[in-house]
Amino acid sequence: MADEEKSLIPSTEAVNIHMLFTIRHSCNVEYFLDKLSIGSNDPQRPHDLVGLGNKFKYSVLEGLSLVHEEREEEDEERYKIRIFQSIEEHRQQYHHQKYNLPGSDDETKPNENATDEDMYVGAVDSVCAMLEGRSFQRAIEDYDDVLRIVRGESDDVRCEPHKRPWIELIAPEMQKIKQPSLEEILAVKQFPNIGLPNEMYDLIRERAKDTAEMLAGKGYKIK
């Protein structure tokens, strides 16, 4: 088959990995938002799972699942382009629109449309992602490591200036809280409540179930 005819369709294994990591991350973020009593103004919760650009929307899921797919070296650029398309679509989410963009006149400040609470939610998201080991091509070992990165003490990882003060404020508060047992989440269809409010746990579980059913219609067998 000619290269231009190849379809970048993720395998069932890659889709399962994407869904599992997404559920763990959503539970992680929601756990801390609940414990810290923030995020009530975010209309797209459970985190990452509902609304425009959510990670279970098929066009986003399809591209992000390719991160976990093995590929030939000559296909690497095509994979990067497709993955980036899904990343850009996901960035339409409310929390990214508020947190990712710096101020129009001062790049060290948040954008004018973001509230303090929006920035704290984004900071929790960032810290969770770093500690889950998904964000960077290096190990993030603990909260001290997170703060070293945020303060510019890492040579190979950069933190945008407008995000720094919010992470510096929220990370120590997150560290004081009993950490959730993400390793207990081992499957998409059935996973334990790691400390979420029951209503939020049910919402995440139902969203995962509905997405697994949607994927079954496309030939995927989700565990």
C-alpha positions as CSV (number, residue, x, y, z in Angstrom):
1,M,0.0,0.0,0.0
2,A,1.3,3.4,-0.9
3,D,2.2,5.7,2.0
4,E,-0.5,8.2,1.1
5,E,-3.1,5.4,1.3
6,K,-2.1,4.4,4.9
7,S,-4.7,5.3,7.5
8,L,-3.5,6.3,10.9
9,I,-6.1,4.3,12.8
10,P,-5.1,3.4,16.4
11,S,-5.1,-0.2,17.6
12,T,-7.4,-1.5,20.3
13,E,-4.5,-1.6,22.7
14,A,-3.6,2.0,22.0
15,V,-7.2,3.1,22.5
16,N,-7.4,1.2,25.8
17,I,-4.3,2.8,27.1
18,H,-5.5,6.3,26.1
19,M,-8.8,5.7,27.8
20,L,-7.2,4.3,31.0
21,F,-4.8,7.2,31.3
22,T,-7.6,9.7,30.6
23,I,-9.8,8.2,33.3
24,R,-6.9,8.2,35.8
25,H,-6.1,11.8,35.0
26,S,-9.8,12.9,35.3
27,C,-10.2,11.1,38.6
28,N,-6.9,12.6,39.8
29,V,-7.9,16.2,39.0
30,E,-11.4,15.8,40.3
31,Y,-10.1,14.4,43.5
32,F,-8.0,17.5,44.2
33,L,-10.7,19.9,43.0
34,D,-13.0,18.4,45.5
35,K,-10.5,18.4,48.4
36,L,-9.5,22.0,47.6
37,S,-13.1,23.2,47.0
38,I,-12.4,24.8,43.6
39,G,-13.6,24.4,40.1
40,S,-17.3,25.1,40.5
41,N,-17.2,27.7,37.7
42,D,-15.9,25.2,35.2
43,P,-18.8,24.1,33.0
44,Q,-17.0,21.1,31.6
45,R,-16.8,18.5,34.3
46,P,-15.8,15.7,34.8
47,H,-12.4,17.1,33.8
48,D,-11.4,16.3,30.2
49,L,-14.5,14.1,29.6
50,V,-17.3,16.4,28.5
51,G,-17.8,19.4,26.3
52,L,-16.0,20.7,23.2
53,G,-12.7,19.0,22.5
54,N,-13.1,16.4,25.3
55,K,-10.7,13.4,25.2
56,F,-13.4,10.9,24.7
57,K,-14.8,12.6,21.6
58,Y,-13.7,10.2,18.8
59,S,-11.8,12.7,16.7
60,V,-9.7,13.7,19.7
61,L,-9.5,10.1,21.1
62,E,-8.4,8.8,17.7
63,G,-5.4,11.2,17.4
64,L,-4.3,11.1,21.1
65,S,-4.4,7.2,21.1
66,L,-1.7,7.3,18.4
67,V,0.8,8.5,21.1
68,H,0.7,4.9,22.4
69,E,1.1,3.3,18.9
70,E,4.3,1.8,17.6
71,R,5.3,3.2,14.1
72,E,8.0,3.1,11.5
73,E,10.5,6.0,11.6
74,E,9.3,7.2,8.1
75,D,5.8,7.6,9.5
76,E,6.8,9.7,12.5
77,E,6.0,13.1,11.0
78,R,2.5,11.9,9.9
79,Y,1.8,10.7,13.4
80,K,3.0,13.9,14.9
81,I,0.7,16.0,12.7
82,R,-2.3,13.8,13.5
83,I,-1.6,13.8,17.2
84,F,-1.1,17.6,17.2
85,Q,-4.5,18.0,15.5
86,S,-6.1,16.2,18.4
87,I,-4.1,18.2,20.9
88,E,-5.3,21.5,19.3
89,E,-8.9,20.2,19.3
90,H,-8.6,19.3,23.0
91,R,-7.3,22.8,23.7
92,Q,-10.8,24.1,23.0
93,Q,-11.8,22.9,26.5
94,Y,-12.8,25.7,28.9
95,H,-9.9,25.0,31.3
96,H,-7.3,25.3,28.6
97,Q,-8.9,28.4,27.1
98,K,-8.7,30.1,30.5
99,Y,-5.3,28.8,31.7
100,N,-3.2,28.4,28.6
101,L,-3.3,31.9,27.2
102,P,-1.2,34.7,28.8
103,G,-2.3,38.3,29.1
104,S,-2.4,40.3,25.9
105,D,-0.2,43.0,27.2
106,D,1.9,41.1,29.7
107,E,2.9,37.5,29.1
108,T,3.7,37.0,32.8
109,K,0.1,37.6,33.7
110,P,-3.0,35.4,33.1
111,N,-5.3,36.4,30.2
112,E,-7.9,38.9,31.0
113,N,-10.8,36.5,30.7
114,A,-9.5,34.1,33.4
115,T,-10.5,34.3,37.0
116,D,-8.3,33.3,39.9
117,E,-10.2,30.1,40.2
118,D,-9.7,29.3,36.5
119,M,-6.0,29.6,37.1
120,Y,-6.0,27.4,40.2
121,V,-7.9,24.7,38.3
122,G,-5.4,24.9,35.5
123,A,-2.6,24.7,38.0
124,V,-4.1,21.5,39.6
125,D,-4.4,20.0,36.1
126,S,-0.7,20.8,35.4
127,V,0.6,19.4,38.7
128,C,-1.5,16.2,38.2
129,A,-0.2,15.8,34.7
130,M,3.4,16.3,35.8
131,L,3.2,13.8,38.6
132,E,1.4,11.3,36.4
133,G,4.5,11.4,34.2
134,R,2.6,12.3,30.9
135,S,3.7,15.8,30.4
136,F,7.4,15.7,29.7
137,Q,10.1,13.4,28.4
138,R,11.7,13.0,31.8
139,A,10.6,11.6,35.2
140,I,8.8,14.0,37.6
141,E,9.4,12.4,40.9
142,D,7.6,14.5,43.5
143,Y,6.2,17.9,44.4
144,D,9.7,19.3,45.1
145,D,10.6,18.3,41.5
146,V,7.4,20.1,40.3
147,L,8.4,23.3,42.1
148,R,12.0,23.1,40.8
149,I,10.6,23.1,37.3
150,V,8.2,25.9,38.0
151,R,11.0,28.1,39.4
152,G,13.1,27.6,36.4
153,E,15.7,25.3,38.0
154,S,15.3,22.6,35.4
155,D,17.5,22.8,32.2
156,D,15.2,20.7,30.1
157,V,11.7,21.6,31.1
158,R,10.1,25.0,30.8
159,C,7.1,26.5,32.6
160,E,5.3,29.4,31.1
161,P,5.7,32.6,33.3
162,H,2.0,33.3,33.6
163,K,1.4,29.8,35.1
164,R,4.2,29.8,37.6
165,P,2.7,31.7,40.6
166,W,-0.5,29.6,40.5
167,I,1.4,26.3,40.5
168,E,3.7,27.6,43.3
169,L,0.6,28.4,45.4
170,I,-1.4,25.2,44.7
171,A,1.2,22.5,44.7
172,P,2.1,22.8,48.4
173,E,-1.7,22.7,49.2
174,M,-2.0,19.5,47.1
175,Q,1.0,18.0,48.8
176,K,-0.7,18.3,52.2
177,I,-3.6,16.1,51.1
178,K,-3.6,12.3,51.2
179,Q,-2.7,11.3,47.6
180,P,-5.2,9.3,45.6
181,S,-4.3,5.7,44.6
182,L,-4.4,6.0,40.9
183,E,-2.7,2.6,40.5
184,E,-6.0,1.0,41.6
185,I,-7.6,2.1,38.3
186,L,-6.7,-0.8,36.1
187,A,-9.6,-1.0,33.6
188,V,-11.9,1.3,31.7
189,K,-15.2,-0.4,32.3
190,Q,-14.8,-1.2,35.9
191,F,-12.7,0.8,38.4
192,P,-12.9,1.7,42.0
193,N,-13.8,5.1,43.5
194,I,-10.5,6.4,44.8
195,G,-12.0,9.1,47.0
196,L,-14.3,11.1,44.7
197,P,-17.8,12.3,45.6
198,N,-20.1,9.5,44.6
199,E,-21.9,11.7,42.0
200,M,-18.6,12.6,40.3
201,Y,-17.5,9.0,40.3
202,D,-20.7,7.9,38.7
203,L,-20.4,10.6,36.0
204,I,-16.9,9.4,35.1
205,R,-17.9,5.8,35.1
206,E,-21.0,6.4,32.9
207,R,-18.9,8.5,30.5
208,A,-16.4,5.7,30.2
209,K,-19.2,3.2,29.7
210,D,-20.9,5.3,27.0
211,T,-17.5,5.8,25.2
212,A,-16.7,2.1,25.3
213,E,-20.1,1.4,23.7
214,M,-19.5,4.0,21.0
215,L,-16.1,2.4,20.3
216,A,-17.6,-1.1,20.1
217,G,-19.6,0.2,17.2
218,K,-16.3,1.0,15.5
219,G,-14.8,-2.5,16.2
220,Y,-12.9,-1.7,19.3
221,K,-13.1,-4.1,22.3
222,I,-12.6,-2.0,25.4
223,K,-11.6,-3.7,28.7
